[in-house]
Amino acid sequence: MGFGSYDESEQETGSQTDEDDDSEAVSVHEHDHEGEVSFESEASTDDLVGRLSEMRDEDEE
């Protein structure tokens, strides 16, 4: 068989075994956690808002 071609009989038997076998499935919730993030900064809110405005202006240029 050439590149990009396939045998339809292989497609039929291959897909049935893949769908039925969950032994190697990955759980998307395996590493879920609920937590809290906090940080302290010596910058004032005005300083942070000013810096954000500067960053936005740089992106527009």
N, C-alpha and C positions, 0 to 999 in steps of 0.2 A: 504494500500500500504506500502511496505517496504522502508527502507532507500535507496535513490538513484533512486527510480522508479518514474514515472510520468504518468499522463493520457494525451495522445496525444490530446484529445479534449480540455483540459484546455490550452495546449500550443497554439493551433490555436486561440482561442478567446482571450487569455491573451496578445499575442504579438501584435494583431491588435490595441487594445486600448492603449498600451504603446507607440507605434510609432506615433499615432495620437495626443497624449496629450503632448503639449510642455509647459503647464502652469507652471511646476516646473523645467524647463530646466535651466541650469546654463550658463551664458554667460562668455566665457573665456576672453572676452575683457572688462569686467565690470570695472576692476581696472587698465587698461592700463594707463600709463602716460609716457610722455617724459620729461626727466629732465637731470640734470647735476650733477655730483659728483666731488667734489674736496677735497683735504686735503693738509695740510702743514706738513712737516716733517723736523726736524733739521738734519736728516741723509743725507749724500751725496749719489749721485748715486753709487759711488764706494762702499760705505758701504752697500747699499742695495743689489747690485749685489753680493758682498762677502757673505752676509748672505744667499742669495738664493743658492749660490754654496754650502755652509755648509749644508743647509737643504736637498739639493739633495744628497749630500754625505751620510747624515744620513739615507736617504731612501734606498740607495743602500746596506747598511750594514745589 
